[in-house]
Amino acid sequence: MKVIMDLCVVPLGVGVSVSRYIAVCEQILSEAGLKIGMHAYGTNIEGE
């Protein structure tokens, strides 16, 4: 079964910049073999 989802990560208490957290999430998803598409409000993830 193919699944498409949208993920929005909002770390709390870490300050204004969250780019390093987003980069780690992107790396983990890519290593898992998932197809990802980042946009202004989150990340689209596609997988089986």
PDB file of N, CA, C and O in Angstrom:
ATOM      1  N   MET A   1       0.838  -1.157   0.000  1.00  0.00           N
ATOM      2  CA  MET A   1       0.000   0.000   0.000  1.00  0.00           C
ATOM      3  C   MET A   1       0.897   1.239   0.000  1.00  0.00           C
ATOM      4  O   MET A   1       1.859   1.312   0.766  1.00  0.00           O
ATOM      5  N   LYS A   2       0.586   2.202  -0.850  1.00  0.00           N
ATOM      6  CA  LYS A   2       1.314   3.456  -0.909  1.00  0.00           C
ATOM      7  C   LYS A   2       0.652   4.463   0.017  1.00  0.00           C
ATOM      8  O   LYS A   2      -0.575   4.539   0.081  1.00  0.00           O
ATOM      9  N   VAL A   3       1.464   5.243   0.737  1.00  0.00           N
ATOM     10  CA  VAL A   3       0.947   6.228   1.683  1.00  0.00           C
ATOM     11  C   VAL A   3       1.635   7.563   1.435  1.00  0.00           C
ATOM     12  O   VAL A   3       2.844   7.622   1.211  1.00  0.00           O
ATOM     13  N   ILE A   4       0.846   8.635   1.477  1.00  0.00           N
ATOM     14  CA  ILE A   4       1.379   9.988   1.397  1.00  0.00           C
ATOM     15  C   ILE A   4       0.918  10.736   2.641  1.00  0.00           C
ATOM     16  O   ILE A   4      -0.258  10.690   3.003  1.00  0.00           O
ATOM     17  N   MET A   5       1.858  11.427   3.295  1.00  0.00           N
ATOM     18  CA  MET A   5       1.502  12.190   4.496  1.00  0.00           C
ATOM     19  C   MET A   5       2.231  13.521   4.498  1.00  0.00           C
ATOM     20  O   MET A   5       3.206  13.708   3.770  1.00  0.00           O
ATOM     21  N   ASP A   6       1.756  14.437   5.315  1.00  0.00           N
ATOM     22  CA  ASP A   6       2.398  15.731   5.493  1.00  0.00           C
ATOM     23  C   ASP A   6       2.832  15.837   6.949  1.00  0.00           C
ATOM     24  O   ASP A   6       2.034  15.607   7.857  1.00  0.00           O
ATOM     25  N   LEU A   7       4.094  16.185   7.169  1.00  0.00           N
ATOM     26  CA  LEU A   7       4.653  16.261   8.517  1.00  0.00           C
ATOM     27  C   LEU A   7       5.097  17.691   8.801  1.00  0.00           C
ATOM     28  O   LEU A   7       5.780  18.313   7.987  1.00  0.00           O
ATOM     29  N   CYS A   8       4.705  18.201   9.955  1.00  0.00           N
ATOM     30  CA  CYS A   8       5.140  19.522  10.409  1.00  0.00           C
ATOM     31  C   CYS A   8       5.780  19.344  11.781  1.00  0.00           C
ATOM     32  O   CYS A   8       5.121  18.901  12.721  1.00  0.00           O
ATOM     33  N   VAL A   9       7.059  19.685  11.898  1.00  0.00           N
ATOM     34  CA  VAL A   9       7.792  19.538  13.152  1.00  0.00           C
ATOM     35  C   VAL A   9       7.941  20.916  13.793  1.00  0.00           C
ATOM     36  O   VAL A   9       8.423  21.856  13.161  1.00  0.00           O
ATOM     37  N   VAL A  10       7.522  21.026  15.054  1.00  0.00           N
ATOM     38  CA  VAL A  10       7.624  22.291  15.779  1.00  0.00           C
ATOM     39  C   VAL A  10       8.318  22.033  17.120  1.00  0.00           C
ATOM     40  O   VAL A  10       7.648  21.748  18.113  1.00  0.00           O
ATOM     41  N   PRO A  11       9.656  22.128  17.160  1.00  0.00           N
ATOM     42  CA  PRO A  11      10.359  21.931  18.418  1.00  0.00           C
ATOM     43  C   PRO A  11      10.060  23.094  19.370  1.00  0.00           C
ATOM     44  O   PRO A  11      10.076  24.252  18.952  1.00  0.00           O
ATOM     45  N   LEU A  12       9.793  22.804  20.612  1.00  0.00           N
ATOM     46  CA  LEU A  12       9.477  23.839  21.595  1.00  0.00           C
ATOM     47  C   LEU A  12      10.665  24.085  22.520  1.00  0.00           C
ATOM     48  O   LEU A  12      11.359  23.150  22.919  1.00  0.00           O
ATOM     49  N   GLY A  13      10.887  25.337  22.851  1.00  0.00           N
ATOM     50  CA  GLY A  13      11.933  25.686  23.802  1.00  0.00           C
ATOM     51  C   GLY A  13      13.345  25.638  23.263  1.00  0.00           C
ATOM     52  O   GLY A  13      14.294  25.527  24.039  1.00  0.00           O
ATOM     53  N   VAL A  14      13.511  25.718  21.935  1.00  0.00           N
ATOM     54  CA  VAL A  14      14.854  25.643  21.351  1.00  0.00           C
ATOM     55  C   VAL A  14      15.264  26.940  20.659  1.00  0.00           C
ATOM     56  O   VAL A  14      16.316  26.989  20.021  1.00  0.00           O
ATOM     57  N   GLY A  15      14.462  27.976  20.772  1.00  0.00           N
ATOM     58  CA  GLY A  15      14.779  29.244  20.128  1.00  0.00           C
ATOM     59  C   GLY A  15      14.079  29.381  18.792  1.00  0.00           C
ATOM     60  O   GLY A  15      13.199  28.595  18.445  1.00  0.00           O
ATOM     61  N   VAL A  16      14.492  30.402  18.048  1.00  0.00           N
ATOM     62  CA  VAL A  16      13.819  30.750  16.798  1.00  0.00           C
ATOM     63  C   VAL A  16      14.235  29.850  15.636  1.00  0.00           C
ATOM     64  O   VAL A  16      13.389  29.456  14.834  1.00  0.00           O
ATOM     65  N   SER A  17      15.505  29.522  15.533  1.00  0.00           N
ATOM     66  CA  SER A  17      16.006  28.737  14.405  1.00  0.00           C
ATOM     67  C   SER A  17      15.800  27.239  14.636  1.00  0.00           C
ATOM     68  O   SER A  17      16.251  26.686  15.639  1.00  0.00           O
ATOM     69  N   VAL A  18      15.121  26.603  13.706  1.00  0.00           N
ATOM     70  CA  VAL A  18      14.885  25.156  13.803  1.00  0.00           C
ATOM     71  C   VAL A  18      15.517  24.405  12.631  1.00  0.00           C
ATOM     72  O   VAL A  18      15.246  23.219  12.441  1.00  0.00           O
ATOM     73  N   SER A  19      16.354  25.082  11.845  1.00  0.00           N
ATOM     74  CA  SER A  19      16.910  24.476  10.634  1.00  0.00           C
ATOM     75  C   SER A  19      17.706  23.208  10.919  1.00  0.00           C
ATOM     76  O   SER A  19      17.652  22.265  10.130  1.00  0.00           O
ATOM     77  N   ARG A  20      18.443  23.161  12.025  1.00  0.00           N
ATOM     78  CA  ARG A  20      19.235  21.946  12.303  1.00  0.00           C
ATOM     79  C   ARG A  20      18.334  20.753  12.609  1.00  0.00           C
ATOM     80  O   ARG A  20      18.690  19.620  12.288  1.00  0.00           O
ATOM     81  N   TYR A  21      17.182  20.983  13.220  1.00  0.00           N
ATOM     82  CA  TYR A  21      16.235  19.904  13.504  1.00  0.00           C
ATOM     83  C   TYR A  21      15.580  19.407  12.216  1.00  0.00           C
ATOM     84  O   TYR A  21      15.376  18.207  12.033  1.00  0.00           O
ATOM     85  N   ILE A  22      15.258  20.338  11.337  1.00  0.00           N
ATOM     86  CA  ILE A  22      14.669  19.975  10.051  1.00  0.00           C
ATOM     87  C   ILE A  22      15.675  19.179   9.226  1.00  0.00           C
ATOM     88  O   ILE A  22      15.304  18.207   8.569  1.00  0.00           O
ATOM     89  N   ALA A  23      16.949  19.583   9.255  1.00  0.00           N
ATOM     90  CA  ALA A  23      17.992  18.870   8.507  1.00  0.00           C
ATOM     91  C   ALA A  23      18.137  17.432   8.994  1.00  0.00           C
ATOM     92  O   ALA A  23      18.297  16.520   8.182  1.00  0.00           O
ATOM     93  N   VAL A  24      18.083  17.217  10.302  1.00  0.00           N
ATOM     94  CA  VAL A  24      18.182  15.859  10.854  1.00  0.00           C
ATOM     95  C   VAL A  24      16.974  15.029  10.434  1.00  0.00           C
ATOM     96  O   VAL A  24      17.124  13.866  10.059  1.00  0.00           O
ATOM     97  N   CYS A  25      15.786  15.611  10.492  1.00  0.00           N
ATOM     98  CA  CYS A  25      14.576  14.893  10.054  1.00  0.00           C
ATOM     99  C   CYS A  25      14.679  14.507   8.586  1.00  0.00           C
ATOM    100  O   CYS A  25      14.337  13.385   8.212  1.00  0.00           O
ATOM    101  N   GLU A  26      15.152  15.436   7.748  1.00  0.00           N
ATOM    102  CA  GLU A  26      15.306  15.156   6.320  1.00  0.00           C
ATOM    103  C   GLU A  26      16.279  14.001   6.099  1.00  0.00           C
ATOM    104  O   GLU A  26      16.022  13.128   5.270  1.00  0.00           O
ATOM    105  N   GLN A  27      17.381  13.987   6.820  1.00  0.00           N
ATOM    106  CA  GLN A  27      18.382  12.925   6.680  1.00  0.00           C
ATOM    107  C   GLN A  27      17.795  11.569   7.075  1.00  0.00           C
ATOM    108  O   GLN A  27      17.995  10.583   6.366  1.00  0.00           O
ATOM    109  N   ILE A  28      17.086  11.509   8.181  1.00  0.00           N
ATOM    110  CA  ILE A  28      16.496  10.253   8.649  1.00  0.00           C
ATOM    111  C   ILE A  28      15.484   9.723   7.647  1.00  0.00           C
ATOM    112  O   ILE A  28      15.474   8.529   7.349  1.00  0.00           O
ATOM    113  N   LEU A  29      14.637  10.595   7.126  1.00  0.00           N
ATOM    114  CA  LEU A  29      13.624  10.171   6.154  1.00  0.00           C
ATOM    115  C   LEU A  29      14.269   9.677   4.863  1.00  0.00           C
ATOM    116  O   LEU A  29      13.836   8.674   4.296  1.00  0.00           O
ATOM    117  N   SER A  30      15.301  10.377   4.397  1.00  0.00           N
ATOM    118  CA  SER A  30      15.998   9.965   3.171  1.00  0.00           C
ATOM    119  C   SER A  30      16.690   8.621   3.352  1.00  0.00           C
ATOM    120  O   SER A  30      16.634   7.768   2.466  1.00  0.00           O
ATOM    121  N   GLU A  31      17.343   8.428   4.497  1.00  0.00           N
ATOM    122  CA  GLU A  31      18.025   7.161   4.766  1.00  0.00           C
ATOM    123  C   GLU A  31      17.041   6.002   4.865  1.00  0.00           C
ATOM    124  O   GLU A  31      17.407   4.853   4.619  1.00  0.00           O
ATOM    125  N   ALA A  32      15.801   6.295   5.222  1.00  0.00           N
ATOM    126  CA  ALA A  32      14.770   5.259   5.313  1.00  0.00           C
ATOM    127  C   ALA A  32      14.196   4.912   3.940  1.00  0.00           C
ATOM    128  O   ALA A  32      13.339   4.036   3.826  1.00  0.00           O
ATOM    129  N   GLY A  33      14.672   5.602   2.896  1.00  0.00           N
ATOM    130  CA  GLY A  33      14.222   5.308   1.542  1.00  0.00           C
ATOM    131  C   GLY A  33      12.887   5.932   1.183  1.00  0.00           C
ATOM    132  O   GLY A  33      12.240   5.509   0.224  1.00  0.00           O
ATOM    133  N   LEU A  34      12.472   6.932   1.942  1.00  0.00           N
ATOM    134  CA  LEU A  34      11.198   7.587   1.671  1.00  0.00           C
ATOM    135  C   LEU A  34      11.400   8.747   0.706  1.00  0.00           C
ATOM    136  O   LEU A  34      12.432   9.417   0.736  1.00  0.00           O
ATOM    137  N   LYS A  35      10.418   8.978  -0.143  1.00  0.00           N
ATOM    138  CA  LYS A  35      10.445  10.105  -1.065  1.00  0.00           C
ATOM    139  C   LYS A  35       9.897  11.318  -0.316  1.00  0.00           C
ATOM    140  O   LYS A  35       8.780  11.275   0.200  1.00  0.00           O
ATOM    141  N   ILE A  36      10.682  12.404  -0.253  1.00  0.00           N
ATOM    142  CA  ILE A  36      10.249  13.574   0.506  1.00  0.00           C
ATOM    143  C   ILE A  36      10.225  14.815  -0.375  1.00  0.00           C
ATOM    144  O   ILE A  36      10.973  14.918  -1.347  1.00  0.00           O
ATOM    145  N   GLY A  37       9.370  15.736  -0.027  1.00  0.00           N
ATOM    146  CA  GLY A  37       9.276  17.027  -0.693  1.00  0.00           C
ATOM    147  C   GLY A  37       9.037  18.097   0.358  1.00  0.00           C
ATOM    148  O   GLY A  37       7.970  18.151   0.969  1.00  0.00           O
ATOM    149  N   MET A  38      10.028  18.944   0.566  1.00  0.00           N
ATOM    150  CA  MET A  38       9.903  19.974   1.595  1.00  0.00           C
ATOM    151  C   MET A  38       9.209  21.201   1.020  1.00  0.00           C
ATOM    152  O   MET A  38       9.406  21.558  -0.141  1.00  0.00           O
ATOM    153  N   HIS A  39       8.383  21.847   1.864  1.00  0.00           N
ATOM    154  CA  HIS A  39       7.715  23.083   1.475  1.00  0.00           C
ATOM    155  C   HIS A  39       7.691  24.018   2.678  1.00  0.00           C
ATOM    156  O   HIS A  39       8.203  23.664   3.739  1.00  0.00           O
ATOM    157  N   ALA A  40       7.114  25.188   2.535  1.00  0.00           N
ATOM    158  CA  ALA A  40       7.182  26.228   3.569  1.00  0.00           C
ATOM    159  C   ALA A  40       6.585  25.811   4.908  1.00  0.00           C
ATOM    160  O   ALA A  40       7.036  26.288   5.949  1.00  0.00           O
ATOM    161  N   TYR A  41       5.591  24.942   4.910  1.00  0.00           N
ATOM    162  CA  TYR A  41       4.899  24.603   6.154  1.00  0.00           C
ATOM    163  C   TYR A  41       5.076  23.156   6.594  1.00  0.00           C
ATOM    164  O   TYR A  41       4.356  22.692   7.479  1.00  0.00           O
ATOM    165  N   GLY A  42       6.014  22.440   5.997  1.00  0.00           N
ATOM    166  CA  GLY A  42       6.225  21.062   6.410  1.00  0.00           C
ATOM    167  C   GLY A  42       6.925  20.244   5.339  1.00  0.00           C
ATOM    168  O   GLY A  42       7.620  20.783   4.478  1.00  0.00           O
ATOM    169  N   THR A  43       6.731  18.934   5.406  1.00  0.00           N
ATOM    170  CA  THR A  43       7.365  17.999   4.482  1.00  0.00           C
ATOM    171  C   THR A  43       6.355  16.956   4.037  1.00  0.00           C
ATOM    172  O   THR A  43       5.701  16.322   4.865  1.00  0.00           O
ATOM    173  N   ASN A  44       6.230  16.780   2.729  1.00  0.00           N
ATOM    174  CA  ASN A  44       5.413  15.697   2.195  1.00  0.00           C
ATOM    175  C   ASN A  44       6.276  14.444   2.157  1.00  0.00           C
ATOM    176  O   ASN A  44       7.426  14.491   1.721  1.00  0.00           O
ATOM    177  N   ILE A  45       5.726  13.333   2.612  1.00  0.00           N
ATOM    178  CA  ILE A  45       6.458  12.069   2.673  1.00  0.00           C
ATOM    179  C   ILE A  45       5.651  11.006   1.947  1.00  0.00           C
ATOM    180  O   ILE A  45       4.449  10.861   2.170  1.00  0.00           O
ATOM    181  N   GLU A  46       6.327  10.261   1.073  1.00  0.00           N
ATOM    182  CA  GLU A  46       5.665   9.191   0.323  1.00  0.00           C
ATOM    183  C   GLU A  46       6.442   7.903   0.524  1.00  0.00           C
ATOM    184  O   GLU A  46       7.670   7.892   0.439  1.00  0.00           O
ATOM    185  N   GLY A  47       5.732   6.823   0.788  1.00  0.00           N
ATOM    186  CA  GLY A  47       6.391   5.541   0.979  1.00  0.00           C
ATOM    187  C   GLY A  47       5.425   4.387   0.868  1.00  0.00           C
ATOM    188  O   GLY A  47       4.216   4.579   0.737  1.00  0.00           O
ATOM    189  N   GLU A  48       5.970   3.182   0.921  1.00  0.00           N
ATOM    190  CA  GLU A  48       5.143   1.970   0.862  1.00  0.00           C
ATOM    191  C   GLU A  48       5.259   1.200   2.153  1.00  0.00           C
ATOM    192  O   GLU A  48       4.638   0.148   2.302  1.00  0.00           O
TER     193      GLU A  48
END
